[in-house]
Amino acid sequence: MNERQPQVTEQDIHAYVDGRLEPARYSEVEAYLNESDEARAQVAGYQQIDQALHTLYDPVLDEPVLPHLGLPANPDRSYRRLGRQMAAMLATLVIGAIGGWFGRGGLDNQPAQTASLFSNAYMAHVVYSPEVRHPVEVDAEQEQHLVTWLSKRLQAPVRAPVLSELGYQLLGGRLLASEGEPAAQFMYENAQGNRLTLFIRRNRQQAGDTAFRFDRNNGIQGFYWIDGELGYALIGEADRQLISRAAHRVYEQLALH
């Protein structure tokens, strides 16, 4: 073990794969992985298992369940379908055990407000990211005005992190509503026209800081977390690794202030 870094444990590896690693540990684990071929192979193996289970069982989750659990018209076919659904639920548990059991708090302790962060960010992303002429309310040329305005409305310091090292430039942002409260969205775009959005809202329930959590829906995926009085979600249609790097860059830049 490299003495320059704190010891990286097996649970750190699991949390890294599942997107539930404590933000403060992310750079340390990445540095460890960069120096260990064995650890990188371990991570790749876990990721392959995760992807294989999703590929195998995600389609089953879209099948209709038996109405009221009554007797089916075609018992053999329906029981086979029910068996596949049970297998899908088991697979979900396996994925959680492999990739997220060691993440802080686990799913059972996840506050409802934290869980809704992704759904709110997802809806805002779906509505505004396809816009060509009016993707933002205030453009990046007025960044200082935008930041000041959004900070005032959210009653908390809001900032627009820089993601240029990942190829994304700030387009601007807008004021949103989230469950009756003001929220903010910053939008970023790369040279290919792909967009990421950073969704920010107040943490009214004071649930405390949370580890990064990962979610996805219809090809849009991202990481979300709570840091002090604000909740954040960075999402887009980019691959998971890029969004993970971007989310941690956001966290690191905000932590400096």
NUGUTI-550653 format. One record per residue (C-alpha): residue number from 1; residue in one letter; x, y, z. Coordinates in steps of 0.001 Angstrom, whole numbers, m for minus. Example, Ala and Ser with C-alpha at 12.3 -4.5 7.8 and 13.67 -1.06 7.14 Angstrom:
<nodes>
pos=1	code=A	c1=12300	c2=m4500	c3=7800
pos=2	code=S	c1=13670	c2=m1060	c3=7140
</nodes>
This chain:
<nodes>
pos=1	code=M	c1=0	c2=0	c3=0
pos=2	code=N	c1=1338	c2=3412	c3=m898
pos=3	code=E	c1=2111	c2=5270	c3=2333
pos=4	code=R	c1=1347	c2=8608	c3=709
pos=5	code=Q	c1=m2372	c2=7793	c3=683
pos=6	code=P	c1=m4814	c2=6610	c3=3355
pos=7	code=Q	c1=m5592	c2=2906	c3=3019
pos=8	code=V	c1=m8189	c2=2155	c3=352
pos=9	code=T	c1=m10532	c2=m580	c3=1534
pos=10	code=E	c1=m12765	c2=m3064	c3=m234
pos=11	code=Q	c1=m15806	c2=m1026	c3=737
pos=12	code=D	c1=m14218	c2=2039	c3=m884
pos=13	code=I	c1=m13943	c2=52	c3=m4124
pos=14	code=H	c1=m17576	c2=m1051	c3=m3951
pos=15	code=A	c1=m18737	c2=2499	c3=m3215
pos=16	code=Y	c1=m16639	c2=3836	c3=m6116
pos=17	code=V	c1=m18198	c2=1365	c3=m8571
pos=18	code=D	c1=m21733	c2=2109	c3=m7414
pos=19	code=G	c1=m21314	c2=5895	c3=m7399
pos=20	code=R	c1=m21759	c2=6127	c3=m3638
pos=21	code=L	c1=m18232	c2=7005	c3=m2597
pos=22	code=E	c1=m17816	c2=9837	c3=m137
pos=23	code=P	c1=m16764	c2=12891	c3=m2198
pos=24	code=A	c1=m13790	c2=13537	c3=89
pos=25	code=R	c1=m12429	c2=10047	c3=m696
pos=26	code=Y	c1=m12869	c2=10185	c3=m4466
pos=27	code=S	c1=m9496	c2=11658	c3=m5435
pos=28	code=E	c1=m7692	c2=9307	c3=m3027
pos=29	code=V	c1=m9365	c2=6221	c3=m4485
pos=30	code=E	c1=m8719	c2=7405	c3=m8060
pos=31	code=A	c1=m5036	c2=7899	c3=m7231
pos=32	code=Y	c1=m4917	c2=4389	c3=m5759
pos=33	code=L	c1=m6550	c2=2913	c3=m8868
pos=34	code=N	c1=m4090	c2=4728	c3=m11118
pos=35	code=E	c1=m1235	c2=2950	c3=m9312
pos=36	code=S	c1=m2771	c2=m522	c3=m9035
pos=37	code=D	c1=m3426	c2=m2729	c3=m12082
pos=38	code=E	c1=m5097	c2=m5306	c3=m9850
pos=39	code=A	c1=m7511	c2=m2769	c3=m8361
pos=40	code=R	c1=m8422	c2=m1406	c3=m11798
pos=41	code=A	c1=m9161	c2=m4935	c3=m12984
pos=42	code=Q	c1=m11315	c2=m5471	c3=m9902
pos=43	code=V	c1=m13304	c2=m2311	c3=m10636
pos=44	code=A	c1=m13720	c2=m3305	c3=m14286
pos=45	code=G	c1=m15019	c2=m6700	c3=m13217
pos=46	code=Y	c1=m17619	c2=m5217	c3=m10891
pos=47	code=Q	c1=m18726	c2=m2780	c3=m13597
pos=48	code=Q	c1=m19126	c2=m5624	c3=m16083
pos=49	code=I	c1=m21287	c2=m7546	c3=m13605
pos=50	code=D	c1=m23414	c2=m4447	c3=m13020
pos=51	code=Q	c1=m23891	c2=m3850	c3=m16744
pos=52	code=A	c1=m24593	c2=m7522	c3=m17483
pos=53	code=L	c1=m27309	c2=m7705	c3=m14835
pos=54	code=H	c1=m28921	c2=m4508	c3=m16097
pos=55	code=T	c1=m28827	c2=m5772	c3=m19684
pos=56	code=L	c1=m30327	c2=m9092	c3=m18682
pos=57	code=Y	c1=m33045	c2=m7946	c3=m16311
pos=58	code=D	c1=m33981	c2=m4320	c3=m17039
pos=59	code=P	c1=m36403	c2=m5328	c3=m19852
pos=60	code=V	c1=m38252	c2=m7597	c3=m17429
pos=61	code=L	c1=m39055	c2=m4649	c3=m15196
pos=62	code=D	c1=m41211	c2=m3168	c3=m17967
pos=63	code=E	c1=m43481	c2=m6214	c3=m18200
pos=64	code=P	c1=m46987	c2=m5905	c3=m16660
pos=65	code=V	c1=m47575	c2=m7517	c3=m13295
pos=66	code=L	c1=m50484	c2=m9864	c3=m12683
pos=67	code=P	c1=m53701	c2=m7842	c3=m12021
pos=68	code=H	c1=m54479	c2=m7962	c3=m8304
pos=69	code=L	c1=m52363	c2=m11130	c3=m8134
pos=70	code=G	c1=m55439	c2=m13057	c3=m9338
pos=71	code=L	c1=m55347	c2=m16375	c3=m11194
pos=72	code=P	c1=m53961	c2=m15849	c3=m14713
pos=73	code=A	c1=m55751	c2=m16887	c3=m17879
pos=74	code=N	c1=m52601	c2=m18671	c3=m19002
pos=75	code=P	c1=m51027	c2=m20055	c3=m15817
pos=76	code=D	c1=m47877	c2=m21500	c3=m17333
pos=77	code=R	c1=m46962	c2=m18342	c3=m19262
pos=78	code=S	c1=m47891	c2=m15940	c3=m16447
pos=79	code=Y	c1=m46104	c2=m17923	c3=m13774
pos=80	code=R	c1=m43003	c2=m17943	c3=m15928
pos=81	code=R	c1=m43332	c2=m14160	c3=m16258
pos=82	code=L	c1=m43810	c2=m13802	c3=m12502
pos=83	code=G	c1=m40726	c2=m15939	c3=m11997
pos=84	code=R	c1=m38740	c2=m13617	c3=m14257
pos=85	code=Q	c1=m40014	c2=m10617	c3=m12312
pos=86	code=M	c1=m38911	c2=m12205	c3=m9067
pos=87	code=A	c1=m35543	c2=m12875	c3=m10669
pos=88	code=A	c1=m35343	c2=m9212	c3=m11687
pos=89	code=M	c1=m36005	c2=m8084	c3=m8121
pos=90	code=L	c1=m33355	c2=m10501	c3=m6915
pos=91	code=A	c1=m30943	c2=m9119	c3=m9504
pos=92	code=T	c1=m31597	c2=m5606	c3=m8218
pos=93	code=L	c1=m30695	c2=m6791	c3=m4735
pos=94	code=V	c1=m27545	c2=m8436	c3=m6086
pos=95	code=I	c1=m26521	c2=m5210	c3=m7831
pos=96	code=G	c1=m26994	c2=m3313	c3=m4610
pos=97	code=A	c1=m25022	c2=m5885	c3=m2650
pos=98	code=I	c1=m22153	c2=m5892	c3=m5122
pos=99	code=G	c1=m21958	c2=m2193	c3=m5788
pos=100	code=G	c1=m23609	c2=m268	c3=m3006
pos=101	code=W	c1=m23863	c2=m2171	c3=275
pos=102	code=F	c1=m20974	c2=m268	c3=1720
pos=103	code=G	c1=m22102	c2=3207	c3=572
pos=104	code=R	c1=m22842	c2=5491	c3=3529
pos=105	code=G	c1=m26277	c2=4949	c3=4986
pos=106	code=G	c1=m27516	c2=2631	c3=2230
pos=107	code=L	c1=m30777	c2=3010	c3=352
pos=108	code=D	c1=m32965	c2=2359	c3=3398
pos=109	code=N	c1=m31649	c2=5459	c3=5125
pos=110	code=Q	c1=m31806	c2=7711	c3=2076
pos=111	code=P	c1=m33959	c2=10774	c3=2872
pos=112	code=A	c1=m36959	c2=11251	c3=608
pos=113	code=Q	c1=m35747	c2=14748	c3=m234
pos=114	code=T	c1=m32424	c2=13376	c3=m1469
pos=115	code=A	c1=m34173	c2=10756	c3=m3580
pos=116	code=S	c1=m36289	c2=13408	c3=m5298
pos=117	code=L	c1=m33253	c2=15427	c3=m6347
pos=118	code=F	c1=m32637	c2=13304	c3=m9416
pos=119	code=S	c1=m36291	c2=13273	c3=m10504
pos=120	code=N	c1=m36516	c2=17068	c3=m10270
pos=121	code=A	c1=m33210	c2=17532	c3=m12093
pos=122	code=Y	c1=m34277	c2=14992	c3=m14717
pos=123	code=M	c1=m37525	c2=16811	c3=m15485
pos=124	code=A	c1=m35742	c2=20159	c3=m15800
pos=125	code=H	c1=m33074	c2=18625	c3=m18046
pos=126	code=V	c1=m35658	c2=17015	c3=m20331
pos=127	code=V	c1=m37558	c2=20295	c3=m20686
pos=128	code=Y	c1=m34688	c2=22718	c3=m21273
pos=129	code=S	c1=m31644	c2=20860	c3=m22642
pos=130	code=P	c1=m33204	c2=20289	c3=m26127
pos=131	code=E	c1=m33848	c2=24036	c3=m26580
pos=132	code=V	c1=m31873	c2=25565	c3=m29427
pos=133	code=R	c1=m32739	c2=29276	c3=m29300
pos=134	code=H	c1=m33525	c2=29650	c3=m25589
pos=135	code=P	c1=m31708	c2=26950	c3=m23616
pos=136	code=V	c1=m31024	c2=29364	c3=m20737
pos=137	code=E	c1=m32682	c2=32377	c3=m19190
pos=138	code=V	c1=m29445	c2=34300	c3=m18558
pos=139	code=D	c1=m26409	c2=33520	c3=m20711
pos=140	code=A	c1=m22816	c2=32960	c3=m19590
pos=141	code=E	c1=m21780	c2=36498	c3=m20591
pos=142	code=Q	c1=m23796	c2=37685	c3=m17593
pos=143	code=E	c1=m22509	c2=35003	c3=m15244
pos=144	code=Q	c1=m21963	c2=37316	c3=m12275
pos=145	code=H	c1=m25481	c2=38694	c3=m12552
pos=146	code=L	c1=m26850	c2=35150	c3=m12924
pos=147	code=V	c1=m25011	c2=33868	c3=m9848
pos=148	code=T	c1=m26042	c2=36864	c3=m7738
pos=149	code=W	c1=m29680	c2=36568	c3=m8800
pos=150	code=L	c1=m29930	c2=32824	c3=m8171
pos=151	code=S	c1=m28135	c2=33112	c3=m4825
pos=152	code=K	c1=m30640	c2=35729	c3=m3719
pos=153	code=R	c1=m33630	c2=33638	c3=m4784
pos=154	code=L	c1=m32329	c2=30443	c3=m3157
pos=155	code=Q	c1=m31183	c2=32381	c3=m80
pos=156	code=A	c1=m27850	c2=30563	c3=m252
pos=157	code=P	c1=m24556	c2=31086	c3=m2115
pos=158	code=V	c1=m24850	c2=29556	c3=m5596
pos=159	code=R	c1=m21916	c2=29238	c3=m8007
pos=160	code=A	c1=m21360	c2=28036	c3=m11565
pos=161	code=P	c1=m18448	c2=25560	c3=m11509
pos=162	code=V	c1=m16002	c2=25413	c3=m14412
pos=163	code=L	c1=m16012	c2=22204	c3=m16468
pos=164	code=S	c1=m13828	c2=23339	c3=m19367
pos=165	code=E	c1=m11159	c2=20719	c3=m18553
pos=166	code=L	c1=m13781	c2=18101	c3=m19471
pos=167	code=G	c1=m14692	c2=19937	c3=m22677
pos=168	code=Y	c1=m17893	c2=21587	c3=m21405
pos=169	code=Q	c1=m18484	c2=25342	c3=m21419
pos=170	code=L	c1=m21095	c2=27211	c3=m19433
pos=171	code=L	c1=m24068	c2=28332	c3=m21546
pos=172	code=G	c1=m25841	c2=30078	c3=m18686
pos=173	code=G	c1=m28658	c2=29237	c3=m16327
pos=174	code=R	c1=m32194	c2=29834	c3=m15168
pos=175	code=L	c1=m34477	c2=30010	c3=m12169
pos=176	code=L	c1=m36724	c2=26986	c3=m11638
pos=177	code=A	c1=m39368	c2=25797	c3=m9201
pos=178	code=S	c1=m38914	c2=22597	c3=m7227
pos=179	code=E	c1=m41699	c2=21388	c3=m4960
pos=180	code=G	c1=m42855	c2=24939	c3=m4297
pos=181	code=E	c1=m39352	c2=26287	c3=m3672
pos=182	code=P	c1=m36928	c2=28215	c3=m5915
pos=183	code=A	c1=m34263	c2=26117	c3=m7631
pos=184	code=A	c1=m31497	c2=26810	c3=m10122
pos=185	code=Q	c1=m30166	c2=25174	c3=m13262
pos=186	code=F	c1=m26775	c2=25771	c3=m14891
pos=187	code=M	c1=m26315	c2=24353	c3=m18395
pos=188	code=Y	c1=m23049	c2=23284	c3=m20031
pos=189	code=E	c1=m22314	c2=22230	c3=m23613
pos=190	code=N	c1=m19365	c2=20608	c3=m25378
pos=191	code=A	c1=m18135	c2=20989	c3=m28964
pos=192	code=Q	c1=m20424	c2=18159	c3=m30135
pos=193	code=G	c1=m23502	c2=19895	c3=m28743
pos=194	code=N	c1=m23942	c2=17480	c3=m25828
pos=195	code=R	c1=m25261	c2=19134	c3=m22694
pos=196	code=L	c1=m24931	c2=18643	c3=m18952
pos=197	code=T	c1=m27134	c2=20427	c3=m16430
pos=198	code=L	c1=m26413	c2=21182	c3=m12798
pos=199	code=F	c1=m29585	c2=21386	c3=m10721
pos=200	code=I	c1=m29442	c2=23118	c3=m7310
pos=201	code=R	c1=m32077	c2=23546	c3=m4628
pos=202	code=R	c1=m32312	c2=24278	c3=m911
pos=203	code=N	c1=m31976	c2=21438	c3=1572
pos=204	code=R	c1=m34995	c2=22505	c3=3627
pos=205	code=Q	c1=m35165	c2=19345	c3=5727
pos=206	code=Q	c1=m31579	c2=19667	c3=6911
pos=207	code=A	c1=m30921	c2=16014	c3=6154
pos=208	code=G	c1=m27173	c2=16533	c3=6430
pos=209	code=D	c1=m24457	c2=15778	c3=3894
pos=210	code=T	c1=m24838	c2=12643	c3=1783
pos=211	code=A	c1=m22536	c2=10577	c3=m362
pos=212	code=F	c1=m22832	c2=10733	c3=m4137
pos=213	code=R	c1=m25713	c2=8658	c3=m5462
pos=214	code=F	c1=m26280	c2=7518	c3=m9030
pos=215	code=D	c1=m29510	c2=7210	c3=m10994
pos=216	code=R	c1=m30632	c2=7051	c3=m14619
pos=217	code=N	c1=m33799	c2=7253	c3=m16681
pos=218	code=N	c1=m34341	c2=6914	c3=m20450
pos=219	code=G	c1=m30681	c2=7340	c3=m21312
pos=220	code=I	c1=m30198	c2=10306	c3=m18980
pos=221	code=Q	c1=m28035	c2=9608	c3=m15967
pos=222	code=G	c1=m26293	c2=11506	c3=m13241
pos=223	code=F	c1=m25063	c2=11887	c3=m9697
pos=224	code=Y	c1=m26774	c2=13770	c3=m6888
pos=225	code=W	c1=m25840	c2=14694	c3=m3343
pos=226	code=I	c1=m26540	c2=17087	c3=m464
pos=227	code=D	c1=m23814	c2=19377	c3=829
pos=228	code=G	c1=m24851	c2=21551	c3=3757
pos=229	code=E	c1=m27844	c2=23721	c3=2933
pos=230	code=L	c1=m27969	c2=22841	c3=m761
pos=231	code=G	c1=m28758	c2=19757	c3=m2806
pos=232	code=Y	c1=m27092	c2=19177	c3=m6185
pos=233	code=A	c1=m27680	c2=16919	c3=m9202
pos=234	code=L	c1=m25454	c2=16838	c3=m12285
pos=235	code=I	c1=m27029	c2=14920	c3=m15149
pos=236	code=G	c1=m26866	c2=14426	c3=m18901
pos=237	code=E	c1=m26684	c2=11875	c3=m21707
pos=238	code=A	c1=m22916	c2=11446	c3=m21423
pos=239	code=D	c1=m21402	c2=8198	c3=m20185
pos=240	code=R	c1=m21325	c2=7482	c3=m16477
pos=241	code=Q	c1=m17560	c2=7886	c3=m16103
pos=242	code=L	c1=m17568	c2=11396	c3=m17573
pos=243	code=I	c1=m20539	c2=12500	c3=m15474
pos=244	code=S	c1=m18861	c2=11058	c3=m12388
pos=245	code=R	c1=m15713	c2=13067	c3=m13093
pos=246	code=A	c1=m17762	c2=16194	c3=m13748
pos=247	code=A	c1=m19793	c2=15772	c3=m10548
pos=248	code=H	c1=m16652	c2=15424	c3=m8476
pos=249	code=R	c1=m15112	c2=18481	c3=m10143
pos=250	code=V	c1=m18262	c2=20395	c3=m9190
pos=251	code=Y	c1=m18007	c2=19196	c3=m5608
pos=252	code=E	c1=m14290	c2=20013	c3=m5365
pos=253	code=Q	c1=m14749	c2=23547	c3=m6708
pos=254	code=L	c1=m17682	c2=24302	c3=m4415
pos=255	code=A	c1=m15758	c2=22935	c3=m1425
pos=256	code=L	c1=m13011	c2=25516	c3=m2010
pos=257	code=H	c1=m15395	c2=28381	c3=m1242
</nodes>
